[in-house]
Amino acid sequence: LPGVQEDVADIVLNIKNLVVQLEGDEPRTMRLAATGPGEVTADLIEADTNITIVNKDLVLCRLTDAVDFDAEFRVEKGRGYVPATERLHDSQEEREIGVIPIDAIFSPVLRVRYRTEDTRVGQKTNYDRLTMEIWTDGSVTPEMALIEAAKILRKHLNPFVQLQEVGVETVSDEAAQAAAVDEELIRKLQMPIGDLELSVRASNCLESANILTVADLVSRDEASLLKVRSFGKTSLREVKRKLAELGLSLGMPLPEGVQTTQPAPAVDTDAVETGGGEFEITIG
């Protein structure tokens, strides 16, 4: 590129080090416009309120002459590592000259180290202590990374927890259909909030307000949810969309036998430090 110190390959490698947070599930676009000479850093990128750039001091390239440098970035959500070849879309726009697909690393966890050791609790000595050290890229805290990992593990193991012996009973077709509908509704209402796969922000706000199950959530109306600390209209729209996918809605009556959690004081989750962290868990 004329007037640019780095070649395209180096610029792509620098862009891959860009760390962003995206609120919501819809893809977003960021734009960059810079004029040389000088360094082009991430803080020059223009993005809407749904996107947060974590490492704004990242140098993307260096302009050696008085040239214009314009770029457009597509930001979307995903999981794990996705190579560029799998992220190509079939649209003509993605095939145009100048569009460069980049390998995506969605995982915010950089490194994890753990160790176990014998420990004593009171007079009991048959306990093990698990110490975990977690490093992240700054888009989430180590504490939240551990919480999200535990939720995913619980979700995968939940089908085994719900296994039970089923007896044989003869009922009419109408009664069987009604029972199946009621059973499915109760199953949905008893789902943990984590199973809705909400954004980290929305999930944390609900759990801090002691809204732990879907039943707790649908028993609230919009006005009461908006009173929850840090829970805004964007999170409300996300919650309503997830409930609609399950055929549920806010403020709906609960069937007989479904219990909700009593309200509890909100927990302040804002004062959490970003970066490396260490956690100790005692297992008996």
Phi, psi and omega in degrees: 000127181298132177080005180246129183293317182274155172272177185299320181299318180293321179296318178298318178298321178293319180296326179296340178274358180287129181250121181230154172247134181239121175270130182093171185258349183280139176298147180232166181237136174245151181231146180228129176224122182220154178232132182276179358278160178140178179279143174255110184251166185293339181289351176275353181285133177262125181220157179281181187290347180277354182240133175238126176268120186280309183259076184291342181273003180295129178273119181273321177193176179232128179264124183267343180231175179280071180242159177267139178234114181239139179211155178229135184240137174259125182245131178213165182270156178190193182217136176073214180248129180233115179293159183300326182296333180272347183262000178292132177264163183276354183291154180296329181300321183289343182263357182292152175292133182105346176268120185244109175289142183235140174304137183251128174246099185276341183289126179277353183272123181270320185200147178224136176227139180220159175208152177239148180206155177292146179213167183236134176237108185065235179267356183267133183245003184264042177249155174243142177251129177253121178247124182241135173244125186235129175248133178237172180275002179099346179286335171223159177278157176303323180298314181292326177298319179294318180296315180295321178297320179295322179295317180296317179296318179297320180296319181290328182270348185301322178302328179287327180292326185274359178296135177207158180285129182252126179276168180261128181216136180264123179224164178290162181299316181295317179294322180295318179295317179296319179295321180295320179296313180298318181296320179293320178296315179296321179299317179296318182292333181273000179295140173294153179303326181300334181287346178284346181056048175285169174296158181302319182297310181297317180298317180295319180299316181294316181293327178292335177268014179064028173265096192254339181233168178296326177299317176301322185288311184288344177284349178265156172256177184298319183298318181290326178292322180291346176277347178292137184301131177067008180264109185253191184291328178296315178295323179297316178297321179296316180297314181297323179293317180295320179294320180298326178296334179265000183078023181244170179207160178292143177078007181285150177290145180266141177292161181297136178096351179267121183259151175246160179279139178293143179301145178228158179302144179292146179257133180282110180256009183280329186272058178245132186278140179267143178125209180285150180209164180229135181232143178240130181233126178262127183240128180245000000 
